[in-house]
Amino acid sequence: MSKRCELTGVGPLNGNTVSHANNHSRRRWLPNLRKKRIFLPDENRWVTLRVTANVLKTLTKKGMASVKKMRARVERSQG
């Protein structure tokens, strides 16, 4: 299973870990993914999604209308 948000498409980033002695070694920053069941009232069903913690905050603030917009945007970019 990929480490990618199902709503926004956010995935791992990469870069360097820099020590105090300025030694560089490669590393990855993984997204803060959470598995969450979300109820879609217009479809009258529960959906289980793997989303980032940042998306959960957005859903709390903006509501379920933002879910469909995010899903459509990701499907356009992947399709």
N, C-alpha and C positions, 0 to 999 in steps of 0.2 A: 504494500500500500504506500503510495507516494506521500511525502510530507508536504502537501499542498492544500491550501484552503479551498473548499468547494464553492464558496460564494465569491471571493475576490481573486482567487488564483495566486495568492501570495505563496512563494516557495522559499527554499533555503537561499541564503546569501553566502558569499565566500569572501575571504580576505586574509589578512595576516594577524597573528598574535605577535605583539612586539614586547619583548622582555625589557627589563630595566637596563640591560647591557645592549639593547637595540638589536637583539637577535630576532630574525623574522622566521616564523613557521606558519604554514598554511592552516586554516581552520574554516569551519562552517558555522554560521548562525542559523539555527533552526527556528521556524515559526512556532509561536505558542499555541499549538492546536488543542482543541477541546472537542469531544464528541457530545453533541447536544440534540435532544429531541425538541422539535419546534412544531407547534400546531398551526396549520394553515386553514383559517376559517372558511375561505372561499372554496377550497377543495375538500373541506371537512375531513381532514386526515392529518396524521402525525408524520413528520419527516425527520429522519436522523441524519445530521450533517456533521462533518468534521470542519470546524471553523476556528479562526483565530480568536483570542480573547478580545482583541480590538473590535472585531465584527460583533461579538456579543454585546459590547458596550453600545455600538451603533444601533443594534436591534432594540435594545432597551430604550434608547433615546428616540429613535425615529419610527419604531414600530414595524409591523409586518409588511407594510407597503414597500419598504426598502429591500426586502428579500428578493422579490421578483425582479427589481431593477438590477441588483447585483448579479443574480443568476443569468439574466439576459446578457449582461455585459461580458461575463466570463464565457458564455457559450458562443458569442460573436467572435471573441478573440481566439478561441480554440478551434472553432469550426471553420 
